[in-house]
C-alpha cells in the first residue's frame, strides 16, 4: 500500500479488558494516540459455558491515521491479538474527509490537505 497520506479512521473492536494490550501493539506499529470507548456486542448466537452466558462487553479503540500506518497497525493487531486470541480483535477502516478540534501530525500536511482554513477544519479531497 502506498503512503499517500489519506486520513483514515481505524476502529479496533476488542473484548473488554484488552484495550491497553491492543493499544500497546498499535503504538509499536505507529499510532500516536487513540480514544477508547466502552461498548456491548450483540449477535444471534451468545456463547454459554455451563449455563453461564459469556460477557458481550467490548471496547472500541478509535485512531485517526494515514492509510499506510493504519494498514501497519491492522496487520500487527491481527497477528498479535486477532480473532483467534482472547482479545478477539476485529479491525476496520473508514475514510475521513474532515476533522475539527484536533491537530494532525505533520504526516498529514501535504498538497492534498488544506490547512489555511481559519476555522480549524481540515479538508481532504
Residue pairs with C-beta under 8 A, 6 or more apart in sequence:
1 67
1 68
1 71
2 67
2 68
3 66
3 67
3 68
4 66
4 67
4 68
4 112
5 66
5 67
5 107
5 108
5 110
5 112
5 113
6 66
6 67
6 95
6 112
6 124
7 64
7 65
7 66
7 67
7 95
7 96
7 97
7 99
7 104
7 108
7 113
7 124
8 64
8 65
8 66
8 67
8 70
8 93
8 94
8 95
8 96
9 62
9 63
9 64
9 93
9 94
9 95
9 96
10 31
10 62
10 63
10 64
10 65
10 70
10 73
10 74
10 91
10 92
10 93
11 60
11 61
11 62
11 91
11 92
11 93
11 94
12 22
12 26
12 60
12 61
12 62
12 63
12 73
12 77
12 89
12 90
12 91
13 39
13 41
13 58
13 59
13 60
13 61
13 89
13 90
13 91
14 22
14 58
14 59
14 60
14 61
14 81
14 87
14 88
14 89
14 90
15 55
15 57
15 58
15 59
15 86
15 87
15 88
16 38
16 55
16 57
16 58
16 59
17 59
18 59
18 81
18 86
18 87
18 88
18 89
19 36
19 59
19 61
21 81
21 87
22 61
22 77
22 81
22 87
22 89
23 34
23 36
23 61
25 73
25 76
25 77
25 80
25 81
26 34
26 61
26 63
26 73
26 76
26 77
28 76
29 69
29 72
29 73
29 75
29 76
29 77
30 65
30 69
30 72
30 73
31 63
31 65
31 69
31 73
32 105
33 63
34 61
34 62
34 63
35 61
35 62
35 63
36 59
36 60
36 61
36 62
37 59
37 60
37 61
37 62
38 57
38 58
38 59
38 60
39 57
39 58
39 59
39 60
40 56
40 57
40 58
41 56
41 57
41 58
42 56
43 56
46 53
46 54
46 56
47 53
47 54
48 54
63 70
63 73
64 96
64 99
64 102
64 104
65 73
66 107
66 108
67 93
69 107
70 93
73 91
74 91
74 93
77 89
77 91
78 89
78 91
81 87
81 89
82 88
82 89
83 89
83 90
96 124
97 123
97 124
98 121
98 122
98 123
98 124
99 121
99 122
100 119
100 120
100 121
100 122
101 120
104 113
104 122
108 122
109 115
112 124
112 125
113 122
113 123
113 124
114 122
114 123
115 122
117 123
